[in-house]
Amino acid sequence: FKRRGTAGDARDDAIAARAMYILLESQPQVNASLVRPILLRLCARYIAQEKHKGHARDPVTNFHLRNGAQIWRLNWGADTSAAGQRSSYGLMTNYMYFLDDLEDNAFEYARRGCVSVSAEISRILGQQ
């Protein structure tokens, strides 16, 4: 299970997210290789750490975590449709259901808001 981020991390990420939004809205043709690591970190933080009333702010993430999934992978450029670009800059998330961990993951999430993440997501978040 993940560790919780600090208030400073959240504040820094909020500033980065706002700056990234302004950049991408004003320069839609910006070089993807420049923004990819930033967007991946912001996305990982959003799906794994942003909470509303103790649970994932993102409703799709909340659904999967309540059912015992692990946040497995972020897929860059997975949704190239106009809607996908508008909603998530083309990023999509995979959730993995490990049968041996379902019950424990669902219980820990429901009870304490703990989120199970893969080693890849931990690395993106800087937790490894």
NORPEHU-V773334 format. One line per field, one symbol per residue. phi: phi as a letter, one per 30 degrees, with the letter a starting at -180 (. if undefined). A space follows every 10 residues. Layout:
phi->???
This chain:
phi->.dcddddddd dddddddddd ddddddbdce ddddcedddd dddedddcbd bbhibedddd deedddcjdc dcaccdidbc dedddddbhi dbcccccced cedddddddd dbidcdbddd dededicb
